[in-house]
Amino acid sequence: MRKTLTTLAATGAMLALPIAASAQTPTTFTANLTQANESGASGTATVTLDGTTATVRVDGNNFFDGFPHAMHIHGEPGGDNVCGPLNPSDSGFDAADEDGDGILSVAEGVPAYGGIQASLTTEGDTSPDSGLAVERFPTSGTLDYERTFEVSQDVADNMSSLHVVVHATDLNDSGEIGDQGTPSSLDPDLDIEATAPAACGQLVASAAGGVATGAGGTTESGSTTGAIAAGALGLAALGAFGARRRKVVA
């Protein structure tokens, strides 16, 4: 009888091992940033979570040099947001490009990649309220960003349903930002180049052993309006910034 109980206990422990392993929470999330609006930009974003403490690193090349690049973690936690379509050659771009101008504006991109959950500022507030705090975003054409800050429990629990988006790009390859001639979808006094998406990437979680995991769900309605409202904060500062530099090719 004792031998039978011992065998059953050992068998139960072995069966429990896969369950415990599968319940292990991923702590590292990586996004491959691919160009939007044919910007030529690319990069990698990594989010490392320790509870609700997030360490975010963004590295990139071919972004515009000398103009603020608003960067955010976008999406509806647990939702089904996606990055694309981002470029005119992408399938479904014509449907996303509501005004048919061949450019993906912020307002046209938000229904796909979702509202702002965190602003990747260099200092100070990281909430959606700092969505365009232009004095606190990187301005280099070669992104080299790293910062540790707190995120909400909801964002931490659903990081693999979110995306990293970098904004501002020279749409007409003039070597300047602000002379494309189309108003920004957030503020008609701004040129679309100041706010248009330049790159986007979905955060993918890796559990122990490098097993990729994901998150599903349905995007809640109303997030688009909230994202646009948050993004509009601080837009006037973009017009005052007035930086026009050459694009860095690295």
Helices and strands as residue ranges (DSSP letters): H 2-22, E 28-35, E 42-50, E 53-61, E 71-74, H 93-96, H 106-113, E 116-119, G 128-130, G 134-136, E 144-150, H 153-157, G 159-161, E 163-167, G 192-194, E 197-202, E 204-206, E 212-213, H 223-232, H 235-241
